[in-house]
Amino acid sequence: MASYLFTSESVTEGHPDKICDQISDAVLDAVFAVDTSGRVACETAISTGLILVMGQITTSGCVDIPKIARQVVLDAGYDDAACGFDGNTCAILANIDEQSGDIALGVDQSLEAKESGQNELDNGAGDQGMMFGYACDETPELMPLSISLAHKLAKRLTDIRKQGLVDYLKPDGKTQVTVEYGDNGKPFRVDTLVVSAQHAAEIPLTQIRKDIIELVIKPTVPAALMDENTKIYVNPTGRFVIGGPQGDSGLTGRKIVVDSYINTAEPVGSKAIVALMPEKVSSATVRNELADLTDMGYLEQPHTSAGRIPSARGYRLYVNELMDRKTLSAEEEASINTALAKPLQQVEQVIDQAGQMVSSFVGYPTYTVADHRTAATVQRFELIGVDASGFIAVVMLSDSRVKSQLMRTSLPVDAEALPQLSHLLNTHFTGVSAEQMNATLMNLSEQVSGQWFLILNQVTEYAGSLLEESNHQQVYTSGASQLLKFPEFRDIDKAHDLMSFMVDNKQELPVPAGDAPMQILIGPENVNDALKESSVVIASYDIGDNMRGLVGVVGPTRMDYAAVAARLSYFAESLSRMFGKKQLPEDTQ
């Protein structure tokens, strides 16, 4: 087994999704405190100034849901409108009904009790949950090292805020840990640490970075797990002032199936989701969510004994509405800038090189193409005399290319006639297609001398070949073998089919018709059958002179869309600037 990286994420108690989880859990705890037989399926949604608590609760007791919700928000630290959210004044709506009679049939009495009448089997589950995973010995918590460290970092971030070690931190925050595993499958180092902390507007990033490293990371992550190559990112976007429910809406259990499946490539069940959350979450709530999302077409089961995986529809919702938009860290931008600063060749070579660089940075196969927004035409002709039997034809194309060729004729060339022929060419043969050039030449055949017709025929034939060459899309592919590292392509035939398509049928790879800077095609959204189980992310950049460059990334539907989109966008923007500054040599051959 080769070494590999594994990433886990955690959020603080002030994150909007986490607030929702805590409110739902607090309602469950309150019901059980007064009624141990209570049944709770509680969901919470939160946004600026509003909390919505909904679901099905059956209990003989009485709980004050608005009071419970306010206390959770206040405990998280949102006790002042200056934070963007205030538990004292926010609006709270509760829409609670009893458990449905159909679900109650499975809870009141188990199937075994119904069939055998044995009282000890009286209670039923009411629902079924599929799950995956197992305990591991990487940590005392019997959880993977990455999630253990991510949770500890999130807790430490909250602790230093509540203990007053720093006075500028706000409740929202997120941590992410990437651990490298060796050939033996054991973790041996931390590759990347990300800590994003909400903060007061006036605090500079340099101070935040220094405090987070000294007060959060160093006391939490063992020094033995870090080395000189460990990457540390603190507030990589550069600013995190607006956070919590003011910055983003929240929902109980949101995003977890997609995020977990992207990381693990394994179907996700209710217990796995519960294990990923720092706070207690009702398994019943998670199971109900999974069942509802499956019925709605956002999740699916590979087979009846498996957990759930996102469907193409689920990925589309994730990309459009739920995905955290990433920005590159200063270190990542520097790496890309260094790569782009290397000596570049002609336009075609630049486009090929760009694909190779993108593939190495995103970890997926790529393809690149120069695309004409409209078909190229000739902008100008110039005929220059050389000797009695030869002349040079200079052709300037609409895509900024200038081509020239020495031409010989069987008849003497009248040097004084060449300016007239140039004028004739520029009058009748510019701004049109090769087919229109041929038609125009036939119309002029009876109006010009045989010597002139011969020269016009030579020049227009040469120009037509240049137009055909210019309008042909040259597609370059890179990194097709990267598919083999993904579990989805362990089937060698499946991997071979897609790799062969990218090499042998690359002209059929998607090219967007519009001018949108980025397009994401997920599974069945791809027209070609060879891509129906894959996703394609395409970014465009401006080459100038009515041309655009396209960079496409191909991978499984379990692609890390946020990371790919961020890196691809930065590459595209950098290439547009490069072409805009005319940093490429002109092709005058």
Buried (B, 14 or more C-beta within 10 A) or exposed (E): EEEEEBBBBBBBBBBBBBBBBBBBBBBBBBBBEEBEEBBBBBBBBBBBBBBBBBBBBBBEEEBEBBEBBBBBBEBBBBBEEEBBBBBEEBEBEBEBEEBEEEBBEBBBBBEEBBEEEEEEBEEBEBBEBBBBBEEEEBBEBEBBBBBBBBBBBBBBBBBBBEEEEBEBBBBBBBBBBBBBBEEEEEBBBBBBBBBBBBBBEEBEBEEBBEBBBEBBBEEBBEEEBBEEEBBBBBBBEEEBBEBBBBBBBBBBBBBBBBBBBBBBBBBBBBBBBBBBBBEBBBBBBBBBBBBEBBEEEBBBBEEEEBBBBBBBBBBBBBBEEBBEEBEBBEEBBEBBEEBBEEEBEEBEEBBBBBBBBBBBBBBBBBBBBBBBEEBBBBBBBBBBBEEEEEBBBBBBBBBBBBBBBEBEBEEEBBBEBBEEBBEBBBEBBBEBBBEEBBEBBEEBEEEBEEBBBBBBEBBBBBBBBBBEEBBEEEBBBBBBEBBEEBEBBEEEEEBEBBBEBBEEEBEBBBBBEEEEBBBBBBBBBBEEEBBEBBBBBBBBBBBEBBBBBBBBBBBBBBBBBBBBBBBBBBBBBBBBEBBEEEEBEEEEE
